[in-house]
């Protein structure tokens, strides 16, 4: 007896349809799972056996062969448990196969028969919809996540015994709904309202004493999605300011929110309290002991790394030279292409990586080189300082648009210099600058100047002749690369957008040039 059930798995950050074929024949009782299963899939035999027995079904004492097709793709995870159980039940005649036609089955089984949630449901159902499926049978704990994919009929399952037939005709399925209540705009507004409350937990730039130039740099970075690097002695507020950066970024739109939520679903990082899309820009701050695979992703079937988890948000690398150089060098391609490409013998995986890199570091290991004050004196030798700074390579520094020194405040003004900008005020400026840029670039098919290059970039910048001459002089005097030259153009254009200026003036170029002062000091 033969049965065919449709299930799914995750490859990279995308779903993949998997056919679960079950054949039951006479012979020595045993179960063989073929189709390149990993240990978690092979162990599903024991989970399914106990779940069927404890749900009132009979596990056939025959030869059972389970094939996961396509057979040349490696399968991993526990999302096939429910499909394998349904395949055995239909092949053995204990339930009818008709209700499972054109239906996707996803779920992990406990030994008691309860259906447990799995990771990556959003990606799997998105792919199922593209493949023509209309119905999904899935764990009840995954329903709120799955319902963000519209036009899919969802059936929630909490226990395997709910597959028992009534009068051998109708299955006792818990029919939930088609999509979430309300239209897309209403659903997104609810998610946005919940996410807006998180801004209060990030911290306010109004709490930062002084450091007006650094806050100005943060504003420019947020407005143009530029990478930023802060250098200064300990205790000057570098980490404090970067950790407040998400508070001045706009909330994600629906498409961006779906992308980010799908990534976190695949990575298994959606919390139990998540009731909707992630609309707040992600902020990731890995420790400097992280491996290259942990940063960009890895594994036999690669999983997202910190770079991808920071997609549409901020990746913060604190104490940059403390990271191993070989780990930092893997950042080159993601910063340039906004995609992480990982190759394996049988497949190539691509992960989205449109991030803002924010980094900070001390001028030397002890932290006080060039910033001595009071009894604070640098104790590092020239060779130690050179070795410390050499971990930040020229090609990596080339990809960082704003490079800023953050000195120790010379006095504690306690507000005497006047009111400081709050995060809410800075966010309003960022929103206005992005709206201005979007309107200006709408005809060019790009929403961010950071995504333009070559002739398209130069057409969008619209430099005045004196500003162009100033930029060319800086190119010759500073000895910067062509990549750094283009990034200066983008930075000057962002500064002009903040001023709502159609053309880039010399003053905008001058400000952009001053943010490249670390190039000659570190390389």
LOVOPA-121685 format. One record per residue (C-alpha): residue number from 1; x, y, z. Coordinates in steps of 0.02 Angstrom, whole numbers, plus 50000, padded with zeros to 5 digits. Each point is the difference from the previous one (the first is absolute). Example, Ala and Ser with C-alpha at 12.3 -4.5 7.8 and 13.67 -1.06 7.14 Angstrom:
pos:1&east:50615&north:49775&up:50390
pos:2&east:50069&north:50172&up:49967
***
This chain:
pos:1&east:50000&north:50000&up:50000
pos:2&east:50062&north:50171&up:49951
pos:3&east:49967&north:50176&up:50062
pos:4&east:50061&north:50174&up:49949
pos:5&east:49998&north:50148&up:50120
pos:6&east:50069&north:50173&up:49968
pos:7&east:50114&north:50083&up:50127
pos:8&east:50136&north:50133&up:49999
pos:9&east:50171&north:50046&up:50066
pos:10&east:50113&north:50152&up:50004
pos:11&east:50155&north:50028&up:49894
pos:12&east:50092&north:50160&up:50039
pos:13&east:49859&north:50122&up:50038
pos:14&east:49880&north:49928&up:49870
pos:15&east:49876&north:49859&up:50010
pos:16&east:50014&north:49840&up:49899
pos:17&east:49855&north:49883&up:49960
pos:18&east:50036&north:49819&up:50050
pos:19&east:49895&north:49850&up:49948
pos:20&east:49984&north:49866&up:50134
pos:21&east:49970&north:49832&up:49915
pos:22&east:49952&north:49852&up:50112
pos:23&east:49994&north:49819&up:49941
pos:24&east:49942&north:49858&up:50113
pos:25&east:50034&north:49821&up:49944
pos:26&east:50010&north:49828&up:50080
pos:27&east:50168&north:49952&up:50072
pos:28&east:50106&north:50015&up:50155
pos:29&east:49931&north:50145&up:50106
pos:30&east:50116&north:50146&up:49978
pos:31&east:49996&north:50182&up:49946
pos:32&east:50123&north:50073&up:49876
pos:33&east:50008&north:50187&up:49963
pos:34&east:50091&north:50042&up:49839
pos:35&east:50033&north:50164&up:49910
pos:36&east:50155&north:50065&up:50092
pos:37&east:49923&north:50022&up:50173
pos:38&east:50103&north:50072&up:50142
pos:39&east:49998&north:49923&up:50176
pos:40&east:49850&north:50105&up:50054
pos:41&east:49899&north:49933&up:49853
pos:42&east:50054&north:49819&up:50028
pos:43&east:49951&north:50013&up:50183
pos:44&east:49824&north:50049&up:49948
pos:45&east:49962&north:49813&up:49985
pos:46&east:49999&north:49980&up:50188
pos:47&east:49902&north:50161&up:50027
pos:48&east:49869&north:49949&up:49872
pos:49&east:49988&north:49822&up:50069
pos:50&east:49966&north:50060&up:50178
pos:51&east:49885&north:50142&up:49943
pos:52&east:49890&north:49883&up:49898
pos:53&east:49986&north:49875&up:50143
pos:54&east:49957&north:50136&up:50128
pos:55&east:49872&north:50079&up:49884
pos:56&east:49892&north:49845&up:49978
pos:57&east:50074&north:49942&up:49835
pos:58&east:50093&north:49840&up:49955
pos:59&east:50178&north:50003&up:49937
pos:60&east:50009&north:49871&up:49858
pos:61&east:50112&north:49850&up:50034
pos:62&east:50057&north:49991&up:49819
pos:63&east:50143&north:50062&up:49893
pos:64&east:49981&north:50190&up:49985
pos:65&east:50101&north:50105&up:49880
pos:66&east:49994&north:50189&up:50010
pos:67&east:50076&north:50100&up:49857
pos:68&east:50028&north:50188&up:50013
pos:69&east:50003&north:50072&up:49825
pos:70&east:50094&north:50077&up:49915
pos:71&east:50123&north:49868&up:50060
pos:72&east:50159&north:50095&up:49955
pos:73&east:49969&north:50140&up:50127
pos:74&east:50055&north:49975&up:50179
pos:75&east:49852&north:50007&up:50121
pos:76&east:50015&north:50064&up:50178
pos:77&east:49886&north:50051&up:50141
pos:78&east:49841&north:49933&up:50076
pos:79&east:49869&north:50078&up:49886
pos:80&east:49967&north:49833&up:49911
pos:81&east:49932&north:49907&up:50154
pos:82&east:49817&north:50042&up:49969
pos:83&east:50011&north:49959&up:49814
pos:84&east:50086&north:49832&up:50034
pos:85&east:49867&north:49955&up:50129
pos:86&east:49859&north:50048&up:49879
pos:87&east:50084&north:49901&up:49861
pos:88&east:50009&north:49843&up:50108
pos:89&east:49818&north:50020&up:50054
pos:90&east:49935&north:50023&up:49823
pos:91&east:50109&north:49861&up:49927
pos:92&east:49938&north:49879&up:50135
pos:93&east:49819&north:50050&up:49971
pos:94&east:49969&north:50071&up:50174
pos:95&east:49947&north:50169&up:49929
pos:96&east:49950&north:50058&up:49827
pos:97&east:50127&north:50084&up:49886
pos:98&east:49875&north:50117&up:49914
pos:99&east:50006&north:50141&up:50131
pos:100&east:50189&north:50015&up:49977
pos:101&east:49994&north:50035&up:49814
pos:102&east:50072&north:50172&up:49956
pos:103&east:50038&north:50025&up:50185
pos:104&east:50168&north:50037&up:50079
pos:105&east:50038&north:49912&up:50165
pos:106&east:50129&north:50074&up:50120
pos:107&east:50035&north:49956&up:50180
pos:108&east:50105&north:49908&up:50128
pos:109&east:49926&north:49862&up:50107
pos:110&east:50029&north:49966&up:50183
pos:111&east:49994&north:49822&up:50067
pos:112&east:49829&north:50035&up:50072
pos:113&east:49932&north:50053&up:49830
pos:114&east:49997&north:50187&up:50029
pos:115&east:50047&north:50104&up:49849
pos:116&east:50144&north:50118&up:50037
pos:117&east:50045&north:50160&up:49906
pos:118&east:50146&north:50005&up:49879
pos:119&east:50115&north:50137&up:49935
pos:120&east:49987&north:50076&up:49827
pos:121&east:49811&north:49985&up:49978
pos:122&east:49987&north:50171&up:49917
pos:123&east:50127&north:49953&up:49866
pos:124&east:49923&north:49829&up:49970
pos:125&east:49822&north:50065&up:49979
pos:126&east:50059&north:50141&up:49889
pos:127&east:50079&north:49872&up:49883
pos:128&east:49846&north:49888&up:50011
pos:129&east:49891&north:50145&up:49943
pos:130&east:50115&north:50031&up:49852
pos:131&east:49985&north:49814&up:49957
pos:132&east:49810&north:50006&up:49995
pos:133&east:49953&north:49928&up:50170
pos:134&east:49842&north:50070&up:50079
pos:135&east:49994&north:49910&up:50167
pos:136&east:50123&north:49972&up:50141
pos:137&east:49986&north:49884&up:50150
pos:138&east:50122&north:50060&up:50132
pos:139&east:50030&north:50012&up:50189
pos:140&east:49880&north:50116&up:50090
pos:141&east:50148&north:50097&up:50074
pos:142&east:50058&north:50046&up:49824
pos:143&east:49832&north:50069&up:49940
pos:144&east:50028&north:50184&up:50043
pos:145&east:50165&north:49998&up:49907
pos:146&east:49929&north:49906&up:49849
pos:147&east:49848&north:50114&up:49986
pos:148&east:50107&north:50142&up:49933
pos:149&east:50002&north:49909&up:49833
pos:150&east:49835&north:50051&up:49922
pos:151&east:49879&north:49889&up:49901
pos:152&east:50051&north:49840&up:50088
pos:153&east:49870&north:49892&up:50090
pos:154&east:50073&north:49954&up:50169
pos:155&east:49956&north:49847&up:50105
pos:156&east:50074&north:49993&up:50174
pos:157&east:50044&north:49835&up:50084
pos:158&east:50043&north:49980&up:50183
pos:159&east:49999&north:49809&up:50013
pos:160&east:50018&north:49857&up:49878
pos:161&east:49836&north:49922&up:50056
pos:162&east:49909&north:50144&up:49913
pos:163&east:50032&north:49906&up:49839
pos:164&east:49873&north:49868&up:50055
pos:165&east:49856&north:49993&up:49877
pos:166&east:49818&north:50028&up:50044
pos:167&east:49891&north:49866&up:49918
pos:168&east:50151&north:49967&up:49889
pos:169&east:49953&north:50152&up:49896
pos:170&east:50051&north:50164&up:50083
pos:171&east:50158&north:50039&up:50095
pos:172&east:49991&north:50093&up:50165
pos:173&east:50111&north:50145&up:49946
pos:174&east:49999&north:50166&up:50091
pos:175&east:49967&north:50121&up:49857
pos:176&east:50073&north:50168&up:50053
pos:177&east:49981&north:50132&up:49865
pos:178&east:50066&north:50063&up:49834
pos:179&east:50132&north:50126&up:50052
pos:180&east:49995&north:50107&up:50155
pos:181&east:49848&north:50102&up:50047
pos:182&east:49990&north:50163&up:49905
pos:183&east:50087&north:50059&up:49844
pos:184&east:50187&north:50015&up:49972
pos:185&east:50007&north:50184&up:50049
pos:186&east:49909&north:49967&up:50164
pos:187&east:50112&north:49853&up:50042
pos:188&east:50157&north:50102&up:49965
pos:189&east:49934&north:50144&up:50104
pos:190&east:49978&north:49883&up:50149
pos:191&east:50176&north:49935&up:49981
pos:192&east:50068&north:50176&up:49978
pos:193&east:49908&north:50061&up:50155
pos:194&east:50078&north:49861&up:50103
pos:195&east:50173&north:50033&up:49929
pos:196&east:49991&north:50187&up:50031
pos:197&east:49997&north:49964&up:50186
pos:198&east:50173&north:49922&up:49983
pos:199&east:50076&north:50169&up:49956
pos:200&east:49982&north:50049&up:50182
pos:201&east:50109&north:49851&up:50050
pos:202&east:50143&north:50046&up:49882
pos:203&east:50055&north:50159&up:50087
pos:204&east:49996&north:50183&up:49950
pos:205&east:50138&north:50104&up:49922
pos:206&east:49941&north:50139&up:50115
pos:207&east:50089&north:49906&up:50140
pos:208&east:50169&north:50020&up:49913
pos:209&east:50099&north:50146&up:50072
pos:210&east:50091&north:50100&up:49867
pos:211&east:50070&north:49902&up:49850
pos:212&east:49900&north:50106&up:49878
pos:213&east:50111&north:49955&up:49852
pos:214&east:49982&north:49814&up:50037
pos:215&east:49811&north:50016&up:50010
pos:216&east:50002&north:50095&up:49836
pos:217&east:50096&north:49853&up:49924
pos:218&east:49871&north:49879&up:50068
pos:219&east:49862&north:50103&up:49921
pos:220&east:50087&north:49997&up:49831
pos:221&east:50033&north:49813&up:50013
pos:222&east:49817&north:49964&up:50037
pos:223&east:49938&north:50113&up:49861
pos:224&east:50107&north:49919&up:49865
pos:225&east:50025&north:49824&up:50071
pos:226&east:50187&north:50033&up:50011
pos:227&east:50127&north:49897&up:50095
pos:228&east:50081&north:50090&up:50147
pos:229&east:50156&north:49977&up:50105
pos:230&east:50035&north:50090&up:50165
pos:231&east:50174&north:50014&up:50074
pos:232&east:50040&north:50071&up:50171
pos:233&east:50058&north:49965&up:50177
pos:234&east:49896&north:49899&up:50124
pos:235&east:49846&north:50081&up:50075
pos:236&east:49966&north:50130&up:49866
pos:237&east:49829&north:49928&up:49953
pos:238&east:50042&north:49901&up:49841
pos:239&east:49902&north:49845&up:50048
pos:240&east:49861&north:50104&up:50079
pos:241&east:49970&north:50097&up:49839
pos:242&east:50006&north:49850&up:49884
pos:243&east:49878&north:49902&up:50108
pos:244&east:49877&north:50145&up:49980
pos:245&east:50015&north:49996&up:49810
pos:246&east:49847&north:49888&up:49970
pos:247&east:49896&north:50130&up:50092
pos:248&east:50019&north:50125&up:49858
pos:249&east:49971&north:49876&up:49858
pos:250&east:49827&north:49992&up:49920
pos:251&east:49893&north:49846&up:50028
pos:252&east:50006&north:49867&up:49866
pos:253&east:49868&north:50000&up:49864
pos:254&east:49898&north:49841&up:49970
pos:255&east:50117&north:49924&up:49871
pos:256&east:50153&north:50033&up:50109
pos:257&east:49910&north:49935&up:50154
pos:258&east:49954&north:49838&up:49910
pos:259&east:50182&north:49977&up:49948
pos:260&east:50066&north:50025&up:50176
pos:261&east:49865&north:49895&up:50083
pos:262&east:50034&north:49858&up:49878
pos:263&east:50185&north:50005&up:50042
pos:264&east:49967&north:49993&up:50187
pos:265&east:49873&north:49860&up:49972
pos:266&east:50130&north:49897&up:49905
pos:267&east:50129&north:50033&up:50136
pos:268&east:49876&north:49947&up:50135
pos:269&east:50013&north:50169&up:50087
pos:270&east:49817&north:50052&up:50000
pos:271&east:49951&north:50012&up:50183
pos:272&east:49841&north:49931&up:50074
pos:273&east:49940&north:50178&up:50027
pos:274&east:50013&north:50041&up:49814
pos:275&east:49824&north:50026&up:49935
pos:276&east:50038&north:50083&up:49835
pos:277&east:50133&north:50061&up:49883
pos:278&east:50164&north:50072&up:50060
pos:279&east:49985&north:50183&up:49951
pos:280&east:50142&north:50070&up:50106
pos:281&east:50170&north:50001&up:49911
pos:282&east:50106&north:49858&up:50071
pos:283&east:50152&north:50039&up:50107
pos:284&east:50132&north:49864&up:50017
pos:285&east:50156&north:50017&up:50107
pos:286&east:50103&north:49839&up:49994
pos:287&east:50146&north:49974&up:50119
pos:288&east:50177&north:50013&up:49929
pos:289&east:50027&north:49812&up:50028
pos:290&east:49876&north:49960&up:49860
pos:291&east:50060&north:49889&up:49857
pos:292&east:49993&north:50042&up:49816
pos:293&east:49859&north:49874&up:49978
pos:294&east:49903&north:50077&up:50143
pos:295&east:50018&north:50172&up:49921
pos:296&east:49948&north:49962&up:49821
pos:297&east:49916&north:49830&up:50020
pos:298&east:50054&north:49821&up:49978
pos:299&east:49964&north:49815&up:50023
pos:300&east:49974&north:49852&up:49882
pos:301&east:49835&north:50082&up:49954
pos:302&east:50049&north:50181&up:50041
pos:303&east:49901&north:50097&up:50128
pos:304&east:49993&north:50191&up:50014
pos:305&east:50142&north:50084&up:50092
pos:306&east:50003&north:50165&up:50094
pos:307&east:50019&north:50098&up:49839
pos:308&east:49836&north:49930&up:49933
pos:309&east:49912&north:50017&up:50169
pos:310&east:50043&north:50186&up:49990
pos:311&east:49919&north:50016&up:49827
pos:312&east:49908&north:50167&up:49985
pos:313&east:50078&north:50052&up:50164
pos:314&east:50165&north:50029&up:50091
pos:315&east:50148&north:49883&up:50028
pos:316&east:50104&north:50067&up:50144
pos:317&east:50179&north:49940&up:50019
pos:318&east:50065&north:50070&up:50163
pos:319&east:50190&north:50008&up:50025
pos:320&east:50030&north:49962&up:49816
pos:321&east:50187&north:49956&up:50011
pos:322&east:49960&north:49865&up:50129
pos:323&east:49914&north:49899&up:49864
pos:324&east:50119&north:49880&up:49909
pos:325&east:50053&north:50075&up:49834
pos:326&east:49941&north:49848&up:49901
pos:327&east:49827&north:50025&up:50075
pos:328&east:49995&north:50184&up:49954
pos:329&east:50056&north:49965&up:49822
pos:330&east:49844&north:49896&up:49962
pos:331&east:49902&north:50162&up:50017
pos:332&east:50069&north:50069&up:49837
pos:333&east:49878&north:49918&up:49880
pos:334&east:49841&north:50028&up:50105
pos:335&east:50041&north:50185&up:50022
pos:336&east:50026&north:50021&up:49813
pos:337&east:49866&north:49887&up:49925
pos:338&east:49873&north:49998&up:50144
pos:339&east:49990&north:49811&up:49977
pos:340&east:50092&north:49856&up:50083
pos:341&east:50042&north:49859&up:49880
pos:342&east:50048&north:49831&up:50074
pos:343&east:50049&north:49859&up:49882
pos:344&east:49986&north:49815&up:50037
pos:345&east:50040&north:49851&up:49889
pos:346&east:49819&north:49978&up:49944
pos:347&east:49925&north:50173&up:50021
pos:348&east:50032&north:50186&up:50015
pos:349&east:49906&north:50093&up:50136
pos:350&east:49967&north:50187&up:50003
pos:351&east:49950&north:50096&up:50156
pos:352&east:49941&north:50182&up:50000
pos:353&east:50120&north:50118&up:50088
pos:354&east:49943&north:50179&up:49975
pos:355&east:50074&north:50067&up:50162
pos:356&east:50070&north:50155&up:50080
pos:357&east:50168&north:49956&up:50077
pos:358&east:50034&north:50098&up:50159
pos:359&east:50168&north:49970&up:50085
pos:360&east:50104&north:50076&up:50137
pos:361&east:50177&north:49980&up:50065
pos:362&east:50129&north:50076&up:50115
pos:363&east:50155&north:50083&up:49924
pos:364&east:50111&north:49868&up:50082
pos:365&east:49983&north:49847&up:50115
pos:366&east:50009&north:50105&up:50159
pos:367&east:49886&north:50129&up:49921
pos:368&east:50091&north:50165&up:50031
pos:369&east:50119&north:50024&up:49854
pos:370&east:49984&north:50181&up:49944
pos:371&east:49871&north:50035&up:50136
pos:372&east:50104&north:50018&up:50159
pos:373&east:49919&north:50099&up:50140
pos:374&east:50024&north:50005&up:50188
pos:375&east:50091&north:49843&up:50054
pos:376&east:49943&north:49905&up:49845
pos:377&east:50154&north:49963&up:49893
pos:378&east:50021&north:49880&up:49855
pos:379&east:50109&north:49851&up:50046
pos:380&east:50002&north:49917&up:49829
pos:381&east:50157&north:49988&up:49893
pos:382&east:50000&north:50051&up:49817
pos:383&east:50008&north:49819&up:49943
pos:384&east:49851&north:49950&up:50109
pos:385&east:49897&north:50146&up:49933
pos:386&east:50047&north:49957&up:49821
pos:387&east:49953&north:49817&up:50023
pos:388&east:49837&north:50048&up:50085
pos:389&east:49946&north:50118&up:49861
pos:390&east:50057&north:49886&up:49859
pos:391&east:49851&north:49887&up:50032
pos:392&east:49894&north:50133&up:49915
pos:393&east:50052&north:49979&up:49819
pos:394&east:49998&north:50135&up:49867
pos:395&east:49867&north:49912&up:49893
pos:396&east:49884&north:49985&up:50151
pos:397&east:50029&north:50182&up:50050
pos:398&east:49965&north:50051&up:49821
pos:399&east:49822&north:49936&up:50020
pos:400&east:49963&north:50106&up:50154
pos:401&east:49928&north:50168&up:49950
pos:402&east:50011&north:50097&up:50163
pos:403&east:50160&north:49987&up:50103
pos:404&east:49995&north:50111&up:50152
pos:405&east:50107&north:50036&up:50153
pos:406&east:49899&north:50016&up:50160
pos:407&east:50105&north:50099&up:50126
pos:408&east:49972&north:50013&up:50186
pos:409&east:49885&north:50148&up:50038
pos:410&east:50102&north:50147&up:50064
pos:411&east:49868&north:50050&up:50126
pos:412&east:49838&north:49939&up:50078
pos:413&east:49880&north:50130&up:49933
pos:414&east:49845&north:49926&up:50085
pos:415&east:49890&north:50076&up:49866
pos:416&east:50078&north:50174&up:50009
pos:417&east:50038&north:49996&up:49814
pos:418&east:49815&north:49988&up:49962
pos:419&east:49878&north:49857&up:49968
pos:420&east:50071&north:49849&up:49911
pos:421&east:49914&north:49906&up:49859
pos:422&east:49888&north:49858&up:50056
pos:423&east:49980&north:49836&up:49906
pos:424&east:49823&north:50050&up:49948
pos:425&east:50063&north:50161&up:49921
pos:426&east:50142&north:49910&up:49912
pos:427&east:49879&north:49867&up:49935
pos:428&east:49889&north:50135&up:49924
pos:429&east:50151&north:50070&up:49908
pos:430&east:50048&north:49826&up:49939
pos:431&east:49824&north:49967&up:49936
pos:432&east:49997&north:50166&up:49909
pos:433&east:50170&north:49970&up:49920
pos:434&east:49952&north:49825&up:49942
pos:435&east:49835&north:50063&up:49930
pos:436&east:50093&north:50136&up:49905
pos:437&east:50124&north:49873&up:49932
pos:438&east:49864&north:49876&up:49953
pos:439&east:49906&north:50131&up:49901
pos:440&east:50159&north:50055&up:49913
pos:441&east:50050&north:49823&up:49952
pos:442&east:49829&north:49928&up:49962
pos:443&east:50026&north:50012&up:49813
pos:444&east:50166&north:49909&up:50014
pos:445&east:49921&north:49845&up:50079
pos:446&east:50098&north:50009&up:50163
pos:447&east:49948&north:50053&up:50174
pos:448&east:50173&north:50034&up:50071
pos:449&east:50151&north:50091&up:49936
pos:450&east:50104&north:49865&up:50082
pos:451&east:49940&north:49877&up:49867
pos:452&east:50057&north:50105&up:49852
pos:453&east:50170&north:49992&up:49917
pos:454&east:50092&north:50060&up:49846
pos:455&east:49910&north:50114&up:49879
pos:456&east:49833&north:49983&up:50093
pos:457&east:50082&north:50062&up:50159
pos:458&east:50080&north:50150&up:49915
pos:459&east:49835&north:50048&up:49917
pos:460&east:49911&north:49994&up:50167
pos:461&east:50129&north:50102&up:50096
pos:462&east:49982&north:50161&up:49899
pos:463&east:50162&north:50085&up:50058
pos:464&east:50033&north:50185&up:49978
pos:465&east:50164&north:50037&up:49908
pos:466&east:50087&north:50068&up:50156
pos:467&east:49945&north:49848&up:50100
pos:468&east:50067&north:49884&up:49864
pos:469&east:50167&north:50090&up:49999
pos:470&east:50011&north:49986&up:50189
pos:471&east:49966&north:49814&up:49993
pos:472&east:50131&north:49972&up:49865
pos:473&east:50129&north:50095&up:50103
pos:474&east:49961&north:49890&up:50149
pos:475&east:50021&north:49846&up:49892
pos:476&east:50176&north:50054&up:49953
pos:477&east:50055&north:50066&up:50170
pos:478&east:49931&north:49858&up:50108
pos:479&east:50048&north:49863&up:49878
pos:480&east:49833&north:49911&up:50020
pos:481&east:49939&north:49859&up:49889
pos:482&east:49863&north:50014&up:49870
pos:483&east:49885&north:49903&up:50116
pos:484&east:50029&north:50128&up:50137
pos:485&east:49973&north:50139&up:49871
pos:486&east:49828&north:49927&up:49955
pos:487&east:49956&north:49983&up:50183
pos:488&east:50044&north:50183&up:50027
pos:489&east:49880&north:50043&up:49859
pos:490&east:49861&north:49900&up:50083
pos:491&east:50037&north:50078&up:50168
pos:492&east:49998&north:50177&up:49930
pos:493&east:49836&north:49961&up:49912
pos:494&east:49923&north:49940&up:50164
pos:495&east:50055&north:50159&up:50088
pos:496&east:49919&north:50102&up:49862
pos:497&east:49840&north:49896&up:50019
pos:498&east:49996&north:50041&up:50185
pos:499&east:50005&north:50184&up:49950
pos:500&east:49867&north:49966&up:49866
pos:501&east:50121&north:50071&up:49871
pos:502&east:49981&north:49944&up:49820
pos:503&east:50184&north:50028&up:49963
pos:504&east:50154&north:49950&up:50100
pos:505&east:50090&north:50156&up:50059
pos:506&east:50183&north:50020&up:50046
pos:507&east:49953&north:50003&up:50185
pos:508&east:49921&north:49827&up:49983
pos:509&east:50158&north:49931&up:49921
pos:510&east:50107&north:50082&up:50135
pos:511&east:49900&north:49914&up:50136
pos:512&east:50011&north:49833&up:49909
pos:513&east:50189&north:50016&up:49983
pos:514&east:50026&north:50027&up:50185
pos:515&east:49923&north:49830&up:50036
pos:516&east:50144&north:49911&up:49908
pos:517&east:50138&north:50061&up:50117
pos:518&east:50038&north:49828&up:50072
pos:519&east:50055&north:49927&up:49832
pos:520&east:50175&north:50069&up:50007
pos:521&east:50017&north:49968&up:50188
pos:522&east:49959&north:49815&up:49997
pos:523&east:50062&north:49936&up:49834
***
